Amino acid sequence: MTSRQPVSFVTVRRRFEFRSIEVGRWVTEPERDRAAVRFYQALCDLMTVLNGPESLISLRGTLGLQYGIGGRPGVAAHYIPATRQLALAKNAGAGSLAHEWFHAFDHYMGAKAFRSSQSTAFASSAWLDSVQRKPHPLNDLLGECFQAILLNEEGTQPSELFQTSRQADKKLKVLYYARPEELCARAFEAFVEDREPHNQFLVNGTVHSDEARSGLYPQGAQRQRINAAFDAYFQALGEALYRQQAKAG
């Protein structure tokens, strides 16, 4: 009986078929090995939450990962639209993976779900700007997710989450929390955390953090509506992707 091979970033790349994985030169071998295990476990958790195959996680092999490269002061993780890469800082990326993954997914879907959407546009921004949606039942379900996040229950006014985020931006004199892609990434974080994944490397802080207490994550009835919309969308998307795989296989 052979022993089980240790998880490495090679394992992560092969399992999920990421376009590339880059690790910073200042990341030590033990740090790299620990990070690889955490990435692998978190991405397996995400796949379970989304009821989808590996190809969903890597966005059909178009997404790249970076760990411990460059970074910005005070930023634990970020998504780079120009190169379609998800980047986590060496010592501060834990809990940020779900948020940044949804940025990548939102960006990927911009051109897939909407007509005349710029290649740099996020699907959430295209939806808010009333860009024409490509006709498909899955795109309709995605639109219902954005509506649950950005509008009230009647669909007539900005949601409570949107208004709270706009107030936070006004206080800080920035435009960050109320940007549609940021609202949707935080809502996705809450959806994932409410599914109780096994580790906190994927997501952490949508309930007990200062931001959560300030209302910058969905609360109460709106959180339930968002979770239900995401659940319906990713259930249908996962089933469609698995059917495609079965036909191709």
C-alpha positions in Angstrom: 0.0 0.0 0.0 1.5 3.3 -1.0 1.6 6.3 1.3 -0.5 9.3 0.4 1.4 12.1 -1.4 1.7 15.4 0.5 -0.3 18.3 -0.9 1.7 20.9 -2.8 0.9 23.8 -5.1 1.5 21.3 -8.0 -1.4 19.2 -6.5 -3.6 22.4 -6.3 -2.9 23.3 -9.9 -3.4 19.8 -11.3 -6.6 19.2 -9.4 -8.3 22.4 -10.3 -6.5 23.2 -13.5 -5.5 26.7 -12.7 -3.9 28.6 -15.5 -0.8 29.3 -13.3 0.3 29.4 -9.7 3.1 31.8 -8.7 4.8 31.8 -5.3 6.9 34.7 -4.1 10.7 34.4 -3.8 10.6 35.3 -0.1 8.1 32.5 0.8 10.1 29.8 2.7 9.6 26.1 1.8 7.7 25.4 5.1 5.4 28.5 4.5 4.8 27.3 0.9 3.9 23.8 2.0 1.5 25.1 4.7 -0.1 27.5 2.3 -0.6 24.8 -0.4 -2.5 22.6 2.1 -4.7 25.6 3.2 -5.4 26.5 -0.4 -6.3 23.0 -1.3 -8.6 22.4 1.7 -10.3 25.8 1.2 -10.9 25.2 -2.5 -12.3 21.8 -1.8 -14.6 23.4 0.7 -15.6 26.0 -1.9 -16.4 23.3 -4.4 -18.6 21.6 -1.9 -20.5 24.8 -1.0 -21.0 25.6 -4.7 -22.0 22.0 -5.7 -19.8 22.4 -8.7 -16.8 20.7 -10.3 -13.1 21.7 -10.3 -13.5 23.6 -13.5 -15.8 26.1 -11.8 -13.1 26.9 -9.2 -10.5 27.7 -11.8 -13.1 29.3 -14.1 -12.4 26.8 -16.9 -8.7 27.1 -16.4 -8.6 30.9 -17.0 -7.8 31.9 -13.4 -4.3 32.2 -12.0 -3.2 32.3 -8.4 -0.4 34.2 -6.7 0.8 33.7 -3.1 3.3 36.0 -1.4 4.1 38.1 -4.5 4.2 41.9 -4.4 1.1 43.0 -2.5 -0.1 46.4 -1.4 0.4 47.9 2.1 -2.5 46.9 4.3 -4.2 44.7 1.7 -4.4 41.0 2.6 -5.6 39.9 -0.8 -6.8 41.3 -4.2 -8.0 40.3 -7.6 -6.1 41.6 -10.6 -8.6 41.9 -13.6 -5.9 42.7 -16.2 -4.2 39.4 -15.7 -7.1 37.4 -14.2 -5.1 36.5 -11.1 -6.2 36.0 -7.5 -3.4 37.2 -5.1 -3.0 36.5 -1.4 -0.4 38.1 0.8 2.0 35.8 2.6 1.0 36.6 6.2 -2.4 38.2 5.9 -4.5 36.4 3.3 -6.3 33.9 5.5 -10.1 34.4 5.3 -10.0 36.4 2.1 -10.1 33.6 -0.5 -13.9 33.5 -0.9 -14.2 37.2 -1.4 -11.4 37.4 -4.0 -12.7 34.3 -5.8 -16.1 35.9 -6.3 -14.4 39.0 -7.7 -12.8 36.7 -10.3 -16.1 34.9 -11.0 -17.9 38.3 -11.2 -15.3 39.5 -13.7 -15.4 36.2 -15.7 -19.2 36.4 -16.0 -19.2 40.0 -17.2 -18.7 39.1 -20.8 -20.3 35.7 -20.5 -23.7 36.9 -19.2 -24.1 40.4 -20.7 -24.1 41.8 -24.2 -21.7 44.7 -25.1 -20.2 44.4 -21.7 -16.6 45.6 -21.7 -14.0 42.9 -21.1 -12.9 44.7 -17.9 -16.5 44.9 -16.6 -17.8 42.9 -13.7 -21.2 41.2 -14.2 -22.5 42.9 -11.1 -21.7 46.4 -12.5 -23.2 45.4 -15.9 -26.4 44.4 -14.1 -26.6 47.6 -12.2 -26.0 49.6 -15.4 -28.8 47.7 -17.1 -26.6 46.2 -19.7 -28.7 43.8 -21.8 -28.4 40.3 -20.4 -27.8 37.3 -22.7 -30.9 35.1 -22.7 -30.3 32.0 -20.6 -32.0 30.6 -17.4 -28.6 30.7 -15.5 -28.1 34.4 -16.3 -31.6 35.1 -15.1 -30.7 33.3 -11.8 -27.5 35.3 -11.5 -29.5 38.5 -12.0 -31.7 37.5 -9.1 -28.6 37.2 -6.9 -27.6 40.7 -7.8 -31.1 42.0 -7.2 -31.3 40.4 -3.8 -27.9 42.1 -2.9 -28.4 45.5 -4.4 -32.1 46.2 -4.2 -34.8 45.9 -1.5 -37.2 43.1 -1.4 -39.6 44.9 -3.8 -36.8 45.7 -6.2 -37.7 49.4 -6.1 -35.0 51.0 -3.9 -31.4 50.4 -2.9 -31.0 47.6 -0.4 -30.2 48.1 3.3 -26.8 46.7 2.6 -26.3 49.2 -0.3 -27.4 52.1 1.9 -25.2 51.2 4.9 -22.2 50.7 2.5 -22.8 54.1 0.9 -22.9 55.8 4.4 -19.6 54.1 5.3 -18.0 55.4 2.1 -19.4 58.9 2.8 -17.9 58.9 6.2 -14.5 57.7 4.9 -14.7 59.9 1.8 -14.0 57.0 -0.5 -16.0 54.9 -3.0 -15.2 51.4 -2.0 -17.9 49.6 0.1 -20.8 50.6 -2.1 -19.2 49.5 -5.4 -21.4 46.7 -6.8 -18.5 44.3 -7.1 -17.5 44.8 -3.5 -21.1 44.5 -2.2 -21.5 41.3 -4.1 -18.2 39.8 -3.0 -19.1 40.5 0.7 -22.6 39.0 0.2 -20.9 35.9 -1.3 -18.6 35.7 1.7 -21.6 35.6 4.0 -23.3 32.9 1.9 -20.2 30.8 2.1 -19.6 31.3 5.8 -23.3 30.4 6.5 -22.7 27.1 4.9 -20.1 26.4 7.6 -17.0 25.4 5.6 -14.3 23.4 7.5 -11.6 26.0 7.7 -11.3 29.8 8.1 -8.8 30.2 5.3 -11.7 30.4 2.9 -13.8 32.9 4.8 -14.0 34.4 8.2 -15.6 37.5 9.7 -19.1 38.0 8.1 -20.8 37.6 11.5 -18.5 38.8 14.3 -16.1 41.3 12.7 -16.2 45.1 13.1 -17.4 45.3 9.5 -20.2 42.8 10.2 -21.3 44.8 13.3 -21.3 47.9 11.2 -23.8 46.4 8.8 -21.3 46.0 5.9 -22.3 42.3 5.5 -25.9 41.3 4.8 -28.1 41.0 7.9 -31.4 39.2 8.8 -34.0 38.8 6.1 -31.8 40.2 3.4 -29.1 37.8 4.2 -31.6 34.9 3.9 -32.8 36.2 0.5 -29.3 36.5 -0.8 -28.3 33.0 0.5 -31.4 31.5 -1.2 -30.6 33.3 -4.5 -27.0 32.2 -4.5 -28.0 28.6 -3.5 -30.5 28.4 -6.4 -27.9 29.8 -8.9 -24.9 27.7 -7.9 -27.1 24.5 -7.6 -28.3 25.0 -11.2 -24.8 26.0 -12.5 -23.2 23.0 -10.9 -25.7 20.6 -12.4 -25.2 22.2 -15.8 -21.4 21.9 -15.5 -21.5 18.3 -14.4 -23.8 17.4 -17.3 -21.3 19.0 -19.7 -18.5 17.0 -18.2 -20.5 13.8 -18.5 -21.2 14.4 -22.2 -17.5 15.3 -22.8 -16.3 12.3 -21.0 
